[in-house]
Amino acid sequence: MKTVNLEEEKLDLEELIKLARKEPVLLLMPDGKEFFISEADDFEREVEILRRSPAFQKFLDKRSKSKRGIRLEEIEKGIEKELEERKDTP
């Protein structure tokens, strides 16, 4: 897996797709958000590649230790609120 920090390296769409054809790509956005880009045609092959990727395993370990999370209760409240709002609109 290749990690690309877009704050340090600028890519156009063509370059990104070229990278993703070779291996999955983790994009780190300047605002802190992360996106994962990979070819979608062979899910099982992608899973196997990621399973063997030390970089991806390190990424998962880091994410699992992250304190940046949303409590399940907050997610449930948000869903309930959205469903109520949808009921009120014709």
C-alpha positions in Angstrom: 0.0 0.0 0.0 1.3 3.4 -0.9 0.5 6.4 1.3 0.3 9.8 -0.3 0.2 13.0 1.9 -1.5 15.6 -0.3 -0.1 18.3 1.8 3.4 17.4 0.7 2.7 15.9 -2.7 0.3 17.0 -5.4 -1.3 14.4 -7.7 -3.7 14.7 -10.5 -6.4 12.1 -11.1 -4.4 10.4 -13.9 -1.4 9.9 -11.6 -3.6 8.7 -8.7 -5.2 6.1 -10.9 -1.9 5.0 -12.2 -0.7 4.4 -8.7 -3.9 2.6 -7.7 -3.5 0.2 -10.6 -0.3 -1.0 -9.0 -1.3 -1.1 -5.4 -3.9 0.4 -3.0 -3.4 4.0 -2.1 -4.1 5.8 1.2 -4.6 9.5 0.6 -3.9 11.8 3.5 -5.8 15.1 3.0 -4.6 18.5 4.4 -7.7 18.6 6.6 -6.8 15.3 8.2 -9.3 13.2 6.4 -8.1 9.9 4.8 -9.3 8.2 1.7 -8.5 4.7 0.5 -8.3 4.1 -3.3 -8.0 0.8 -4.9 -9.0 -1.1 -8.0 -12.5 -2.6 -7.5 -12.5 -5.5 -9.9 -11.1 -8.2 -7.7 -12.1 -7.9 -4.0 -10.5 -11.1 -2.8 -7.2 -10.2 -4.5 -7.3 -6.8 -2.8 -8.0 -8.3 0.6 -5.0 -10.7 0.2 -2.7 -7.8 -0.8 -3.8 -5.7 2.2 -3.5 -8.7 4.5 0.2 -9.1 3.5 0.9 -5.4 3.6 3.0 -4.3 6.6 2.1 -0.6 5.8 -1.6 -1.4 5.9 -1.3 -3.4 9.1 0.6 -0.5 10.7 -2.2 1.8 9.5 -4.9 -0.4 11.0 -2.9 -0.6 14.3 -2.6 3.2 14.4 -6.3 3.7 13.7 -7.4 1.2 16.3 -5.4 3.2 19.0 -6.8 6.5 17.8 -8.7 8.5 20.4 -10.6 10.3 17.5 -13.8 8.4 17.5 -17.5 8.9 17.7 -19.5 7.2 20.4 -22.2 4.8 19.2 -24.8 6.7 21.1 -24.0 9.9 19.2 -24.3 8.0 15.9 -27.6 6.6 16.9 -28.9 10.0 17.9 -27.9 11.4 14.6 -29.6 8.7 12.7 -32.8 9.1 14.8 -32.7 12.9 14.2 -32.3 12.4 10.4 -35.1 9.9 10.3 -37.4 12.3 12.1 -36.5 15.1 9.7 -37.3 12.9 6.8 -40.7 12.0 8.2 -41.6 15.7 8.5 -40.8 16.4 4.8 -43.4 15.4 2.2 
